[in-house]
Amino acid sequence: MQPQCLGCLEHATGAHPRAQTSYERGEVMETAQRYDAELQMFCDATREPAIVMLRFLRWLAERGQLEHAVFGQPAGVYAGAEEE
């Protein structure tokens, strides 16, 4: 539990670390992500999917362990991809 410091001298003078917000202290969150104004959201850089994860998800889906049924047979670029 945080100690109470109401009425302390530091709070009264503004020197207490909790007396100012991070904005008031000039702290700004740095981001390496790209902001898409049309979508109004941050976007991650594209990357190759993890083949191991794709196979695990297919394995779960074939056994009925996902929240939806399997859409069809494996197809596409990553259907027959070998693990790296």
C-alpha positions in Angstrom: 0.0 0.0 0.0 1.3 3.5 -0.9 2.0 5.8 2.0 -0.2 8.8 2.2 1.5 12.1 1.7 -1.4 14.6 1.7 -0.3 17.9 3.0 3.5 17.2 2.7 5.8 20.1 1.9 6.9 18.5 -1.3 3.3 18.3 -2.6 2.7 21.9 -1.7 5.7 23.1 -3.6 5.2 20.9 -6.6 8.5 19.1 -6.0 6.9 15.8 -5.2 7.3 13.3 -8.1 3.5 12.5 -8.1 2.6 16.2 -8.1 2.9 16.5 -11.9 1.5 14.3 -14.6 3.9 12.7 -17.1 2.6 15.2 -19.7 3.5 18.1 -17.4 7.0 16.6 -16.9 7.5 16.4 -20.7 7.6 12.7 -20.9 6.4 11.4 -24.2 5.8 7.8 -25.2 8.1 6.8 -28.1 6.7 4.5 -30.8 8.4 2.8 -33.6 5.1 1.9 -35.3 3.5 3.6 -38.3 0.3 5.4 -37.8 -2.3 5.0 -40.6 -4.6 8.1 -40.5 -7.2 6.5 -42.8 -7.6 3.5 -40.5 -7.0 5.7 -37.4 -4.7 3.1 -35.8 -1.0 2.1 -35.5 0.2 -0.6 -37.9 2.9 -3.2 -37.4 5.5 -3.8 -40.1 4.8 -6.8 -42.3 6.7 -10.0 -41.5 6.6 -13.6 -42.4 4.3 -15.8 -40.3 5.8 -18.4 -38.0 5.4 -21.8 -39.8 5.3 -23.6 -36.5 2.4 -21.5 -35.2 0.5 -22.0 -38.5 0.9 -25.7 -38.2 -0.2 -25.7 -34.5 -3.3 -23.6 -35.3 -4.2 -26.1 -38.1 -3.7 -29.0 -35.7 -6.0 -27.4 -33.2 -8.6 -26.6 -35.8 -8.6 -30.1 -37.2 -9.3 -31.5 -33.7 -12.1 -29.0 -33.0 -10.2 -27.1 -30.4 -10.6 -23.6 -31.9 -13.7 -21.4 -31.6 -14.7 -22.0 -35.2 -14.7 -24.9 -37.7 -12.0 -25.6 -40.2 -12.8 -23.6 -43.4 -11.2 -26.1 -45.8 -8.1 -28.0 -46.8 -4.7 -26.4 -46.3 -4.0 -24.1 -49.3 -1.9 -21.2 -50.3 1.7 -20.2 -50.0 2.3 -21.6 -46.5 0.3 -24.9 -46.9 3.3 -27.0 -47.7 6.0 -24.9 -46.2 8.8 -26.6 -44.4 10.0 -25.5 -40.9 13.0 -23.4 -40.9 
